[in-house]
Each structure stands twice: as C-alpha cells, then as structure tokens.
Amino acid sequence: MRLKDKVALITGAGQGIGRTTALTFAREGAKVAVADINMAAASAVAAEIAQADGEAMPIFLDVSRAESVELAVQMVAEHFGRIDVLVNNAGITRDARMQKLSEEQFDTVIDVNLKGVWLCAKAVTPLMIASGGGVIINAASIVGLHGNFGQTNYVAAKAGVIGMTKTWARELGPNNIRVNAIAPGFTETEMLATVPEKVLDSVRERTPLRRLAQPEDIANAYLFLASDEAGFITGVTLSVDGGLLF
C-alpha cells in the first residue's frame, strides 16, 4: 500500500500504459481520477477499480485545452479534496518523415504531448502547494533522448517534456513538489498497432533483454517515483527501455 490515502490524477488512463497505471495505483491504496478524452474507456477503468474495492472517478479530459484541464482538476479536487500525484501520461503519435509532415500533424502532437503536460502541471501545482507538496511524473520517451526516424513532432514534444521536467524540479522543489519523467522504450500497447512487425523484431534484437516493454513495466516505474521510496529523487528522467541500443 505504497500510495495509501493518496489522490492520483492520471491522464490518458483509459487504455494502454495509463490504464495499467491506474489499476496499479489503486491496488497500492491510491484514490484515482481516471482521466481520458474517451469517457467510455475512463468509466470502464474506474468500474474495474471499484470492482476490486478501490476508489476511482472517471473524468473527461482533453489535455490540449486549458478550459478542459482546469475544469477536470477542479472536479477532482472537489471530489477527493486534494491531488497528491499527477501522472502526465496522455500522448498521441502522427508519424511522417520531416518533409511530408503536415503542420496539422505537427501542431496536434505538440498540443497533446507537450502543451498538455504543461497545462496539467500548471493546474495542479496550486493544490499541491496548498496541501504541503506532491509529485508530478511526466511521460517522456527514449526517442526524446535519441531521436527517431519519422517522428519529428513526437521527438520534439518528448525532448521538451524532459526539459520542462528539469526546470519544474528546480522551481517547485522548495514547495516540496518532486518532478520526474519516465522515458519508456517500445511498449506493447495500442500505440504500436501500426508499426510493422519487422520493425518491432529489429527493436527486440537491439534490446539486451530481447523483448518489448509491457505496460506493467512502465506502471511500476510510475509507482516507484510516486511513492515515498523516491522521496529524494527529483529532476530525473528514468529510462525504462530494457537497455535498447540505438
């Protein structure tokens, strides 16, 4: 029960890594706000938590829109009374080579994966300061560290998330708010559905552990950074990639 009585807001929690993180946090005692742009998916995850005797609320959240973020944070605060942990997990891809990448594709990914992280962190910070501290964990990516073919927009967003994480750790540390990031490797979720199998085989071959990440691998890293066990860790980007060699 490493998160007993903590309130966690998890974005993009309707599927994939977010869903697994929500279930993991609930098992560890957290009260979970399951936030997603897909309300049906969020409701299903919240119901699954409730069936396991956990406490959760589903909530609609479009992280790219400030008004949606502010309303969602307000509703979570009213329902649970506080927010102790924010997991900025929501993310999308719109892949294309740089010269074929449209402005719409670029802007959409930046709005969700970079601007959305900032909007959510900005909205929860006053609540965390008022309650004496908190934890913000941002979803970066190994491609934000190394770059990746066909992902100019996604790489730019994730590299930006890493930079914001370091900056916020400095700014918010005096308020007892820890800010860290996770840089997952290729993880077996819906996001990989369009990636050719031969590409995934190549990734497995270049990974010393010879497999792709599972959502549980990433959720457990989120759990560690959210817990008091990581109480003196801030400003860090933790790679969870099986040792992938670029």
C-alpha beads as a LAMMPS data file, in Angstrom:
LAMMPS data file: protein, C-alpha beads

246 atoms
245 bonds

1 atom types
1 bond types

-500.0 500.0 xlo xhi
-500.0 500.0 ylo yhi
-500.0 500.0 zlo zhi

Masses

1 110.0

Atoms # bond

1 1 1 0.000 0.000 0.000
2 1 1 2.683 2.448 -1.048
3 1 1 0.142 5.101 -2.078
4 1 1 -2.350 4.648 0.745
5 1 1 -4.744 7.617 1.000
6 1 1 -3.001 9.478 -1.831
7 1 1 -5.083 11.039 -4.602
8 1 1 -3.691 10.490 -8.091
9 1 1 -4.796 12.128 -11.331
10 1 1 -3.709 10.044 -14.312
11 1 1 -4.184 11.376 -17.839
12 1 1 -4.717 9.069 -20.780
13 1 1 -5.859 6.449 -18.278
14 1 1 -8.484 4.802 -20.458
15 1 1 -6.131 2.377 -22.173
16 1 1 -2.566 1.154 -22.512
17 1 1 0.023 2.313 -20.012
18 1 1 -2.419 4.754 -18.415
19 1 1 -4.982 2.056 -17.704
20 1 1 -2.385 -0.248 -16.185
21 1 1 -1.020 2.620 -14.095
22 1 1 -4.480 3.464 -12.780
23 1 1 -5.079 -0.157 -11.753
24 1 1 -1.624 -0.397 -10.175
25 1 1 -2.034 2.811 -8.196
26 1 1 -5.449 1.715 -6.956
27 1 1 -4.062 -1.628 -5.771
28 1 1 -1.423 0.334 -3.853
29 1 1 -4.089 2.315 -2.000
30 1 1 -4.469 5.444 -4.109
31 1 1 -7.753 7.138 -4.892
32 1 1 -7.577 7.518 -8.658
33 1 1 -9.011 10.085 -11.046
34 1 1 -9.146 8.172 -14.332
35 1 1 -8.899 10.945 -16.916
36 1 1 -9.243 10.409 -20.647
37 1 1 -10.684 12.030 -23.740
38 1 1 -12.599 8.754 -24.222
39 1 1 -15.133 8.883 -21.397
40 1 1 -16.404 5.357 -22.034
41 1 1 -12.892 3.964 -21.627
42 1 1 -12.300 6.024 -18.478
43 1 1 -15.584 4.804 -16.989
44 1 1 -14.668 1.179 -17.727
45 1 1 -11.330 1.518 -15.926
46 1 1 -12.942 3.255 -12.945
47 1 1 -15.534 0.470 -12.765
48 1 1 -12.775 -2.148 -12.838
49 1 1 -11.082 -0.410 -9.908
50 1 1 -14.362 -0.239 -7.991
51 1 1 -14.969 -3.953 -8.555
52 1 1 -11.629 -4.606 -6.845
53 1 1 -12.763 -2.495 -3.852
54 1 1 -10.723 0.510 -4.913
55 1 1 -11.850 4.112 -5.186
56 1 1 -11.873 5.896 -8.527
57 1 1 -13.721 8.512 -10.529
58 1 1 -13.814 8.714 -14.333
59 1 1 -13.393 12.157 -15.784
60 1 1 -13.362 13.625 -19.285
61 1 1 -10.120 15.432 -20.067
62 1 1 -8.763 16.917 -23.271
63 1 1 -5.259 17.845 -22.146
64 1 1 -4.737 20.133 -25.134
65 1 1 -7.474 22.547 -23.990
66 1 1 -6.864 24.758 -20.974
67 1 1 -10.552 25.021 -20.069
68 1 1 -10.924 21.239 -20.071
69 1 1 -7.851 20.819 -17.865
70 1 1 -8.957 23.476 -15.384
71 1 1 -12.466 22.014 -15.110
72 1 1 -11.181 18.463 -14.648
73 1 1 -8.721 19.475 -11.925
74 1 1 -11.451 21.431 -10.155
75 1 1 -13.800 18.432 -10.255
76 1 1 -11.138 16.062 -8.908
77 1 1 -10.290 18.480 -6.106
78 1 1 -13.951 18.852 -5.191
79 1 1 -14.500 15.086 -5.217
80 1 1 -11.378 13.938 -3.377
81 1 1 -10.359 17.148 -1.605
82 1 1 -6.797 17.216 -2.940
83 1 1 -4.401 15.968 -5.636
84 1 1 -1.161 14.412 -4.408
85 1 1 0.130 12.830 -7.610
86 1 1 -0.196 13.878 -11.244
87 1 1 0.827 11.391 -13.924
88 1 1 1.028 13.210 -17.248
89 1 1 0.613 10.073 -19.320
90 1 1 -1.637 11.136 -22.222
91 1 1 0.053 11.032 -25.600
92 1 1 -0.520 10.535 -29.329
93 1 1 1.533 9.996 -32.474
94 1 1 1.148 11.343 -36.001
95 1 1 4.230 9.946 -37.724
96 1 1 5.706 11.074 -41.030
97 1 1 9.095 11.993 -42.442
98 1 1 10.017 15.606 -41.819
99 1 1 9.396 16.744 -45.387
100 1 1 5.992 15.047 -45.519
101 1 1 4.893 16.072 -42.045
102 1 1 1.943 18.456 -42.204
103 1 1 1.550 21.494 -39.990
104 1 1 -1.623 19.951 -38.575
105 1 1 0.220 16.747 -37.653
106 1 1 2.988 18.740 -36.017
107 1 1 0.663 21.003 -34.039
108 1 1 -1.634 18.187 -32.877
109 1 1 1.208 16.176 -31.357
110 1 1 2.792 19.226 -29.739
111 1 1 -0.562 20.315 -28.297
112 1 1 -1.220 16.965 -26.615
113 1 1 2.255 15.688 -25.750
114 1 1 3.952 18.942 -24.747
115 1 1 1.433 21.710 -24.145
116 1 1 -0.901 19.256 -22.409
117 1 1 1.795 18.306 -19.915
118 1 1 2.359 21.966 -19.080
119 1 1 -1.360 22.735 -18.770
120 1 1 -1.979 19.847 -16.370
121 1 1 1.062 20.578 -14.224
122 1 1 0.177 24.264 -14.070
123 1 1 -3.369 23.456 -12.959
124 1 1 -2.473 21.037 -10.143
125 1 1 0.514 22.927 -8.731
126 1 1 -1.501 25.410 -6.596
127 1 1 -3.375 22.500 -4.988
128 1 1 -0.144 20.691 -4.216
129 1 1 1.444 23.804 -2.739
130 1 1 -1.632 24.382 -0.558
131 1 1 -1.509 20.811 0.778
132 1 1 2.219 20.850 1.504
133 1 1 3.666 19.092 -1.532
134 1 1 3.126 16.489 -4.200
135 1 1 4.543 14.543 -7.110
136 1 1 4.394 15.232 -10.844
137 1 1 5.517 12.485 -13.223
138 1 1 5.725 13.200 -16.947
139 1 1 5.686 10.720 -19.819
140 1 1 8.755 11.332 -21.932
141 1 1 10.230 8.699 -24.263
142 1 1 13.564 7.237 -25.205
143 1 1 13.109 8.886 -28.594
144 1 1 13.182 12.228 -26.783
145 1 1 16.724 11.301 -25.775
146 1 1 17.915 9.687 -29.008
147 1 1 15.630 10.885 -31.820
148 1 1 13.724 8.550 -34.147
149 1 1 13.080 8.240 -37.850
150 1 1 9.727 9.699 -38.917
151 1 1 8.889 11.252 -35.555
152 1 1 9.995 14.885 -35.732
153 1 1 6.882 16.102 -33.901
154 1 1 6.848 13.344 -31.261
155 1 1 10.571 13.635 -30.570
156 1 1 10.329 17.415 -30.260
157 1 1 7.485 17.064 -27.755
158 1 1 9.194 14.413 -25.649
159 1 1 12.520 16.260 -25.619
160 1 1 10.578 19.304 -24.462
161 1 1 8.956 17.276 -21.678
162 1 1 12.403 16.252 -20.438
163 1 1 13.486 19.887 -20.369
164 1 1 10.334 21.014 -18.572
165 1 1 10.796 18.240 -16.011
166 1 1 14.259 19.522 -15.107
167 1 1 13.020 23.109 -14.936
168 1 1 9.999 22.346 -12.744
169 1 1 12.123 20.262 -10.375
170 1 1 14.133 23.425 -9.709
171 1 1 11.123 25.721 -9.500
172 1 1 8.875 23.514 -7.371
173 1 1 11.401 21.770 -5.133
174 1 1 11.149 24.476 -2.446
175 1 1 7.392 23.707 -2.308
176 1 1 8.095 20.022 -1.616
177 1 1 6.921 19.027 -5.087
178 1 1 9.022 16.403 -6.825
179 1 1 9.004 16.346 -10.641
180 1 1 10.363 13.425 -12.632
181 1 1 9.872 11.798 -16.026
182 1 1 9.722 8.283 -17.390
183 1 1 11.271 7.523 -20.787
184 1 1 9.654 4.257 -21.898
185 1 1 11.047 2.097 -24.618
186 1 1 8.788 0.484 -27.197
187 1 1 5.823 -0.796 -25.183
188 1 1 3.217 -3.326 -26.276
189 1 1 0.122 -1.114 -26.338
190 1 1 -2.390 0.087 -28.913
191 1 1 0.104 2.784 -29.975
192 1 1 2.297 0.142 -31.646
193 1 1 -0.575 -1.297 -33.691
194 1 1 0.562 0.468 -36.869
195 1 1 4.251 -0.399 -36.506
196 1 1 5.322 -3.182 -38.910
197 1 1 6.284 -6.441 -37.184
198 1 1 9.694 -6.439 -38.882
199 1 1 10.442 -3.106 -37.200
200 1 1 9.412 -4.479 -33.815
201 1 1 11.583 -7.558 -34.407
202 1 1 14.512 -5.237 -35.053
203 1 1 13.811 -3.420 -31.790
204 1 1 13.756 -6.724 -29.900
205 1 1 17.100 -7.685 -31.427
206 1 1 18.641 -4.370 -30.318
207 1 1 17.264 -4.723 -26.791
208 1 1 19.558 -6.661 -24.432
209 1 1 16.526 -8.095 -22.628
210 1 1 15.201 -9.277 -26.028
211 1 1 11.629 -8.132 -25.601
212 1 1 9.393 -5.091 -25.770
213 1 1 8.201 -3.396 -22.600
214 1 1 4.884 -4.399 -21.085
215 1 1 2.540 -1.733 -19.668
216 1 1 3.257 -3.131 -16.187
217 1 1 6.948 -2.292 -16.607
218 1 1 6.123 1.377 -17.076
219 1 1 3.365 1.447 -14.448
220 1 1 5.746 0.057 -11.836
221 1 1 8.255 2.801 -12.616
222 1 1 5.494 5.393 -12.212
223 1 1 4.580 3.756 -8.908
224 1 1 8.117 3.941 -7.573
225 1 1 8.521 7.619 -8.462
226 1 1 5.103 8.431 -6.980
227 1 1 5.887 6.696 -3.692
228 1 1 7.784 7.953 -0.664
229 1 1 10.533 5.493 -1.572
230 1 1 11.584 8.054 -4.199
231 1 1 11.380 10.919 -1.698
232 1 1 14.799 12.356 -2.584
233 1 1 14.543 11.908 -6.350
234 1 1 13.599 14.885 -8.500
235 1 1 14.551 16.254 -11.904
236 1 1 15.308 12.759 -13.206
237 1 1 14.305 11.110 -16.476
238 1 1 14.227 7.360 -15.867
239 1 1 14.680 5.206 -18.959
240 1 1 12.603 2.033 -18.885
241 1 1 13.730 0.501 -22.151
242 1 1 15.374 -2.871 -21.496
243 1 1 18.736 -1.352 -22.413
244 1 1 17.680 -0.590 -26.018
245 1 1 20.711 0.203 -28.147
246 1 1 20.249 2.968 -30.714

Bonds

1 1 1 2
2 1 2 3
3 1 3 4
4 1 4 5
5 1 5 6
6 1 6 7
7 1 7 8
8 1 8 9
9 1 9 10
10 1 10 11
11 1 11 12
12 1 12 13
13 1 13 14
14 1 14 15
15 1 15 16
16 1 16 17
17 1 17 18
18 1 18 19
19 1 19 20
20 1 20 21
21 1 21 22
22 1 22 23
23 1 23 24
24 1 24 25
25 1 25 26
26 1 26 27
27 1 27 28
28 1 28 29
29 1 29 30
30 1 30 31
31 1 31 32
32 1 32 33
33 1 33 34
34 1 34 35
35 1 35 36
36 1 36 37
37 1 37 38
38 1 38 39
39 1 39 40
40 1 40 41
41 1 41 42
42 1 42 43
43 1 43 44
44 1 44 45
45 1 45 46
46 1 46 47
47 1 47 48
48 1 48 49
49 1 49 50
50 1 50 51
51 1 51 52
52 1 52 53
53 1 53 54
54 1 54 55
55 1 55 56
56 1 56 57
57 1 57 58
58 1 58 59
59 1 59 60
60 1 60 61
61 1 61 62
62 1 62 63
63 1 63 64
64 1 64 65
65 1 65 66
66 1 66 67
67 1 67 68
68 1 68 69
69 1 69 70
70 1 70 71
71 1 71 72
72 1 72 73
73 1 73 74
74 1 74 75
75 1 75 76
76 1 76 77
77 1 77 78
78 1 78 79
79 1 79 80
80 1 80 81
81 1 81 82
82 1 82 83
83 1 83 84
84 1 84 85
85 1 85 86
86 1 86 87
87 1 87 88
88 1 88 89
89 1 89 90
90 1 90 91
91 1 91 92
92 1 92 93
93 1 93 94
94 1 94 95
95 1 95 96
96 1 96 97
97 1 97 98
98 1 98 99
99 1 99 100
100 1 100 101
101 1 101 102
102 1 102 103
103 1 103 104
104 1 104 105
105 1 105 106
106 1 106 107
107 1 107 108
108 1 108 109
109 1 109 110
110 1 110 111
111 1 111 112
112 1 112 113
113 1 113 114
114 1 114 115
115 1 115 116
116 1 116 117
117 1 117 118
118 1 118 119
119 1 119 120
120 1 120 121
121 1 121 122
122 1 122 123
123 1 123 124
124 1 124 125
125 1 125 126
126 1 126 127
127 1 127 128
128 1 128 129
129 1 129 130
130 1 130 131
131 1 131 132
132 1 132 133
133 1 133 134
134 1 134 135
135 1 135 136
136 1 136 137
137 1 137 138
138 1 138 139
139 1 139 140
140 1 140 141
141 1 141 142
142 1 142 143
143 1 143 144
144 1 144 145
145 1 145 146
146 1 146 147
147 1 147 148
148 1 148 149
149 1 149 150
150 1 150 151
151 1 151 152
152 1 152 153
153 1 153 154
154 1 154 155
155 1 155 156
156 1 156 157
157 1 157 158
158 1 158 159
159 1 159 160
160 1 160 161
161 1 161 162
162 1 162 163
163 1 163 164
164 1 164 165
165 1 165 166
166 1 166 167
167 1 167 168
168 1 168 169
169 1 169 170
170 1 170 171
171 1 171 172
172 1 172 173
173 1 173 174
174 1 174 175
175 1 175 176
176 1 176 177
177 1 177 178
178 1 178 179
179 1 179 180
180 1 180 181
181 1 181 182
182 1 182 183
183 1 183 184
184 1 184 185
185 1 185 186
186 1 186 187
187 1 187 188
188 1 188 189
189 1 189 190
190 1 190 191
191 1 191 192
192 1 192 193
193 1 193 194
194 1 194 195
195 1 195 196
196 1 196 197
197 1 197 198
198 1 198 199
199 1 199 200
200 1 200 201
201 1 201 202
202 1 202 203
203 1 203 204
204 1 204 205
205 1 205 206
206 1 206 207
207 1 207 208
208 1 208 209
209 1 209 210
210 1 210 211
211 1 211 212
212 1 212 213
213 1 213 214
214 1 214 215
215 1 215 216
216 1 216 217
217 1 217 218
218 1 218 219
219 1 219 220
220 1 220 221
221 1 221 222
222 1 222 223
223 1 223 224
224 1 224 225
225 1 225 226
226 1 226 227
227 1 227 228
228 1 228 229
229 1 229 230
230 1 230 231
231 1 231 232
232 1 232 233
233 1 233 234
234 1 234 235
235 1 235 236
236 1 236 237
237 1 237 238
238 1 238 239
239 1 239 240
240 1 240 241
241 1 241 242
242 1 242 243
243 1 243 244
244 1 244 245
245 1 245 246
